Amino acid sequence: MHPGRPETESQAPGQPLPQTPFSQVLRHSTREVHDRAHHSRYMNALLDGRLTLEGYTKLAEQYYFIYSTLEDAADAMTSDEVGAPFVVPELHRTQALVVDLERLAGPGWRDRITPTPATRSYVERLREVAYDWAGGFVAHHYTRYLGDLAGGQVVGKLLERTYGVTGPGARFYDFAALGSPSAFRTRYRALLDAAPWDEAEHERIMAETQHAFELNIAVLDDLADAAETHRAA
């Protein structure tokens, strides 16, 4: 049985099987790896308040490398018929990260931050697949931004509650310019369902989305390995 075409008891003989929307299939196919990312060692320590603010800042620094590359790819996608509808400037996070890092890491932070090995691998993969393959761009776009709009908001609240950080320092999680997150997610699912991808392309995109989650987990694992120096007292 194909995951995108579930059989139903009410299906009349000889009738075509109903097609499950791709957005649902994609979400189902990434559920396990999504849960692993959410419950990674680093995220558990952060959400439990066991890291210093500097420990969170290390994550924002890695995000700067990732999002600046992803949003450079978005610029390349503006002329792609399939990829262009997914380019939503209100989602872009690089400028928010610049503001945050000025507050969190201090002036001159660009000269001091370096990508971890996992972040370098992540950026390399983005350069390989997200600049000229719409499906690859969407796989990574979906993985990052929809997570930011959902679970990422928990981190934004944590910054205020645990560290007293609002405004600059937490702008990454401010999507006010986007409007209703729920309405946007509905719009995004409609884009996924309407994109002119065949079954083979759906399989490629699902595989790349799972790979994107694995790359995210690797970044979090790199940060967890160094987190002992940023434990809250």
Secondary structure as UniProt FT lines:
FT   TURN            3..4
FT   TURN            9..10
FT   TURN            13..14
FT   HELIX           22..29
FT   HELIX           31..38
FT   HELIX           41..47
FT   TURN            48..49
FT   HELIX           53..77
FT   TURN            78..79
FT   TURN            81..83
FT   HELIX           84..86
FT   HELIX           89..91
FT   HELIX           94..104
FT   TURN            107..108
FT   HELIX           109..111
FT   HELIX           117..129
FT   TURN            130..132
FT   HELIX           134..149
FT   TURN            150..151
FT   HELIX           152..163
FT   TURN            168..169
FT   HELIX           171..173
FT   HELIX           176..178
FT   HELIX           181..194
FT   HELIX           199..226
FT   HELIX           227..230
//
